[in-house]
Amino acid sequence: MIMSTQTVSQMEAILLDRIEKAKTKLDKLQQKHKLEIGSLAYKHGLHQLDIKQLDSAFAKIASEGLAS
């Protein structure tokens, strides 16, 4: 078996760095998705609705989507 020359703390630092990079990548993907959803809502005129109407519409879509 070949032993690593890295210490446990070095390996931990590498793993923590990977985790942080993954979190950053996930945040960017989520932000992109939010923008796409907003653009789609705007495209279909949903920006003209108030927040309560939008909340109700999204709740209905979510319940229909989860039921299928």
N, C-alpha and C positions, 0 to 999 in steps of 0.2 A: 504494500500500500504506500502510495506517495503522499507524504505530509506536506501540507501547504506551508509556505514560508510566511504567510500573513498571520498576524496575531488575531485573537478573537475580537479585540476592539477595532482592528482594521476591517475585518470582515463585517462587523456590525455597522461601521461607518459606511461601507459600500452598500449594504442592504438598506440602510436608512436613506441614503442618497437615491437609490432606485425607487424607494417608496415615494419620496418627495417628487421625483420626476414623473412617476405614474399619477400622483395626485394632480400635478400641474396639467398633465396631458388630459386627464379626465375632466378637470375644470374647463379647459379650452373646448373640449368636445361638447360638454353640457351647455356652455355659452353659445356655441355655434348652433346647437339644437334649439335653444330658446329663441335665437334670432330667426331661425327658419320657421318656427311655429308662429312667431310674431308677424313675419312677412306673409305667411299664409293667411293668418287671421285678417291682416290689413287688406290683402288681395280680395278677400270675400266680404269686405265691408264691415267686419266686426268691430273696427275701431270706432264706429258710430254708436255702439251700444255702451251703456254704462256698466260699471264693474259688477253690479248685482246681476244684470242680464247675462254678462259674460260668464260669471261664476255658475249661474244656472245652466247655461248652454254647455259649458265644459263638463259639469257634473253629469248632465244627460249623456253626452258623448262617452264619458268614461264608463258610465253604468252600462250603456249599450255595447261598448267595446269589450268590457269584461264579461258580459253575458254570452257573447258569441264564442 
